[in-house]
């Protein structure tokens, strides 16, 4: 039966299609917007059954063009946290998702979708409950509002609805994201180009580079999606992170040392890297003041309660694998 994957040429979507291919799945309708053709390499090596432009999908579904759909994996969205066009963001992330959900519910088809940890804003508790949710930007708000719509209909759902609040995801196939790519991506490029990486000075009471995020490998994100795809009895809104916050300094150290290991050089401590000038701190951007999450750490209790038992990669191992993959290209 057919699977529909939106955002299929994007970061998480293309990794998900790759994993489905590895399981022998190729009856996949890939949905995306290729106005920016730099995403094509993400999907060029994958096996799909067909491609549909994002703007055409809802009309084609409504017209009955697709039969035998097994599930919709909705990974597509505008993920630019600095996007200022709120009308576009709400249409793209909120209304489009509502339309897809309505179709799936009418057809009794499982719907698995991407939410975001940005719904928590500057809070310090990251548990899937309304009192902890206060997004700082319209991107986070668009994700939050759709989660709220999902919560209201769970009691009367006709098929699985599962949403994943992704924390800071890193891994292969993210180059097209540009400035919105992960810090691991940018640190790797900076170190290869100049022999140093640049981190923000302190913010919100955190010392330079000591801001904390829950950095999660795209491999783990994909594994969670497949866990729920295989278990259509599971519904709800779930955090997808490691459950352990780690600092930007730790990501920088893991990135640099992974490159050093590949060169046959010994790993260095953070203090040694600072002393060697391999880590540099730059002024905190004024445009991010009040819009920046200086601390995130997923509460993964609900995810574990849903039966997901696999260990989640920490930064040292996950970033190490990512760097090794990039060096191998």
C-alpha positions in Angstrom: 0.0 0.0 0.0 1.0 3.6 -0.7 2.7 5.8 1.8 2.6 9.6 1.4 5.6 11.5 2.7 5.4 15.3 2.7 8.6 17.3 2.9 10.1 14.3 1.2 13.0 16.3 -0.3 13.7 18.0 3.0 16.0 17.1 5.8 13.9 14.7 7.9 11.6 13.7 5.1 14.4 12.4 2.9 16.0 10.5 5.7 12.6 8.9 6.4 12.2 7.9 2.7 15.7 6.4 2.8 14.9 4.4 5.9 11.6 3.2 4.2 13.6 2.1 1.1 15.9 0.2 3.4 12.9 -1.8 4.6 11.9 -2.5 1.0 9.3 0.2 0.7 9.2 2.1 -2.5 5.5 2.7 -3.1 5.9 6.2 -1.8 4.3 9.4 -3.0 6.9 12.1 -2.4 5.4 15.5 -1.8 7.5 18.7 -1.7 8.0 22.2 -3.1 11.0 22.1 -5.5 10.9 25.8 -6.3 14.3 25.7 -4.6 16.0 23.0 -6.6 18.9 22.6 -4.2 16.8 20.0 -2.4 16.9 17.6 -5.3 20.1 15.8 -4.3 18.3 14.8 -1.1 15.9 12.7 -3.0 17.8 11.8 -6.2 19.2 8.6 -4.8 15.9 7.4 -3.3 13.2 5.1 -4.7 9.7 6.6 -4.9 6.5 5.7 -6.7 5.7 9.3 -7.7 6.1 13.0 -7.0 3.4 15.6 -6.2 3.9 19.3 -5.7 2.9 20.4 -2.3 0.4 22.9 -3.7 -1.4 20.2 -5.7 -1.6 17.6 -3.0 -4.9 18.6 -1.2 -6.8 19.0 -4.5 -5.6 15.7 -5.8 -6.5 13.9 -2.6 -9.9 15.5 -2.6 -10.4 14.5 -6.2 -9.7 10.8 -5.3 -6.4 10.5 -7.2 -4.9 8.2 -4.7 -6.3 4.8 -3.6 -4.9 2.4 -1.0 -3.0 4.9 1.1 -1.6 3.2 4.1 -0.5 6.3 6.0 0.5 9.9 5.6 3.9 11.0 7.1 3.6 14.8 7.2 7.2 16.2 7.6 6.8 19.2 5.4 6.7 22.7 6.9 8.3 26.1 6.8 10.8 25.7 9.7 12.5 29.2 9.5 12.2 30.5 13.1 13.0 34.0 11.8 10.2 34.1 9.2 8.3 37.3 9.7 5.3 36.6 7.4 2.9 35.2 9.9 0.1 34.8 7.3 2.3 32.6 5.2 3.5 30.6 8.2 -0.1 29.9 9.4 -1.3 28.9 5.9 1.7 26.7 5.3 2.1 25.0 8.7 -1.3 25.2 10.3 -4.1 25.3 7.7 -2.3 22.9 5.3 -1.9 20.4 8.2 -5.5 20.8 9.2 -6.6 20.0 5.6 -4.4 16.9 5.5 -5.6 15.7 8.9 -9.2 16.1 7.9 -8.7 14.0 4.7 -6.9 11.3 6.7 -9.7 11.2 9.3 -12.4 11.0 6.7 -10.6 8.1 5.1 -9.5 6.5 8.4 -5.9 6.7 7.4 -3.0 7.1 10.0 -1.5 10.6 10.2 2.0 11.0 11.6 3.3 14.6 11.6 6.2 16.8 12.6 5.7 19.3 15.5 8.5 21.2 17.2 10.1 21.9 20.6 9.7 25.5 19.7 6.2 25.3 21.2 7.8 25.5 24.7 9.5 28.9 24.1 11.8 30.1 26.9 10.3 27.8 29.5 12.4 25.4 31.6 9.9 22.4 31.6 9.6 20.5 28.4 6.6 18.2 29.1 3.7 17.8 26.7 1.2 19.9 28.8 -0.5 23.2 28.0 1.0 25.0 31.1 4.5 24.6 29.7 3.8 25.9 26.2 4.4 29.5 25.2 6.1 29.8 21.8 8.3 32.8 21.1 7.8 33.2 17.3 5.1 32.5 14.7 6.8 29.3 13.6 6.4 27.9 17.1 2.9 29.2 17.3 1.9 27.5 14.1 3.1 24.2 15.5 1.5 24.8 18.8 -1.9 25.7 17.4 -2.0 22.5 15.3 -1.0 20.4 18.3 -4.0 22.0 20.1 -6.3 21.1 17.2 -5.0 17.5 17.4 -5.6 17.3 21.1 -9.2 18.4 20.7 -10.0 15.6 18.3 -8.1 12.7 19.8 -11.1 11.5 21.7 -13.2 11.1 18.5 -10.4 10.1 16.1 -11.1 7.5 13.4 -7.4 6.6 12.9 -4.0 7.1 14.4 -2.8 10.7 14.9 0.7 11.1 16.2 2.7 14.3 16.4 6.4 14.6 17.3 7.9 17.7 18.9 11.4 17.5 17.5 14.1 19.1 19.5 17.4 20.1 17.8 17.8 17.6 15.0 21.1 17.1 13.2 22.4 14.7 10.5 22.8 14.0 6.8 20.8 15.7 4.1 20.4 19.1 5.7 22.8 21.2 3.6 19.9 22.9 1.7 18.7 24.4 5.0 21.4 27.0 4.9 21.5 29.1 8.1 18.7 27.0 9.5 20.9 23.8 9.4 22.1 22.4 12.6 25.0 23.8 14.6 26.9 20.5 14.0 26.6 21.2 10.2 27.9 24.8 10.7 30.7 23.8 13.1 32.0 21.2 10.7 32.0 23.7 7.8 33.7 26.4 9.9 36.4 24.1 11.2 37.2 22.6 7.8 37.4 26.1 6.3 39.3 28.0 9.0 40.4 25.6 11.7 38.0 27.2 14.3 34.3 27.2 15.2 32.3 30.2 16.3 29.8 30.1 19.2 27.7 32.7 20.8 28.8 34.6 23.9 26.6 34.0 27.0 22.9 34.6 27.1 20.1 34.3 29.6 22.5 33.7 32.5 24.5 31.0 30.6 28.3 31.4 30.1 29.8 31.6 26.6 28.9 28.4 24.7 27.2 26.9 27.7 23.6 27.4 26.4 22.0 24.0 26.5 19.9 22.2 23.9 18.6 18.7 23.5 20.5 17.7 20.3 19.0 14.6 18.6 20.3 12.6 15.7 18.1 12.3 12.6 18.6 8.6 12.8 16.8 8.5 16.1 14.0 10.8 14.8 13.5 8.4 11.8 13.5 5.4 14.1 10.7 7.0 16.2 8.6 7.7 13.1 8.9 4.0 12.1 8.1 2.8 15.6 4.7 4.6 15.3 4.1 3.7 11.7 4.3 0.1 12.7 2.0 0.6 15.7 -1.2 2.4 14.4 -2.8 2.0 17.8 -0.5 4.8 19.2 -1.7 8.3 19.1 -0.9 11.6 20.9 1.7 14.4 20.9 5.2 13.3 21.9 8.5 14.9 22.5 11.3 13.5 20.4 14.7 14.3 21.9 17.3 12.4 23.8 16.1 13.5 27.3 19.6 15.0 28.0 20.5 18.6 27.4 24.1 19.2 26.2 26.0 22.5 25.6 27.0 24.1 22.4 30.6 23.7 23.7 30.1 20.0 23.8 28.8 19.9 20.2 31.8 22.0 19.1 34.2 19.7 20.9 32.6 16.6 19.5 32.7 18.0 15.9 36.3 19.1 16.1 37.5 15.9 17.7 35.7 13.8 15.1 37.6 15.6 12.4 40.9 15.3 14.4 40.3 11.5 14.8 39.8 11.1 11.1 43.2 12.9 10.6 44.9 10.6 13.1 45.2 13.4 15.7 44.4 12.9 19.4 41.2 14.4 20.8 41.5 17.6 22.9 39.6 18.9 25.9 37.4 22.0 25.7 40.1 24.0 27.5 42.8 22.7 25.1 40.6 23.7 22.1 40.1 27.2 23.5 43.8 27.6 24.2 44.6 26.5 20.6 42.1 29.0 19.2 39.9 26.3 17.7 36.9 27.8 19.5 35.9 31.4 19.3 33.0 33.3 20.9 31.1 36.0 19.1 28.6 38.6 20.2 25.0 37.3 20.8 22.9 38.6 17.8 20.5 41.4 19.0 17.8 40.1 16.6 17.6 36.9 18.7 17.1 38.6 22.0 13.8 37.4 23.4 13.4 34.8 20.6 16.1 32.3 21.5 15.8 29.1 23.5 18.9 29.0 25.7 17.9 25.8 27.3 16.0 22.8 26.1 15.8 19.2 27.4 13.0 16.9 26.4 10.9 15.0 28.9 10.7 11.7 27.0 8.4 10.0 29.5 5.5 9.9 27.1 7.7 8.5 24.3 9.0 5.8 26.6 5.5 5.0 27.8 4.5 4.5 24.1 6.9 1.6 24.0 9.9 3.3 22.4 12.8 1.6 24.2 15.8 2.2 21.9 18.8 4.1 23.3 19.1 7.7 21.9 22.5 8.9 20.7 24.4 11.5 22.8 26.3 14.3 21.1 29.7 12.6 21.1 28.5 9.5 19.3 25.8 11.0 17.1 27.9 14.0 15.9 30.9 11.7 15.5 28.9 9.5 13.2 27.6 12.6 11.3 31.1 14.0 10.8 32.4 10.6 9.7 29.6 10.5 7.1 30.4 14.0 5.8 34.1 13.2 5.6 33.4 10.1 3.6 31.5 12.1 0.8 
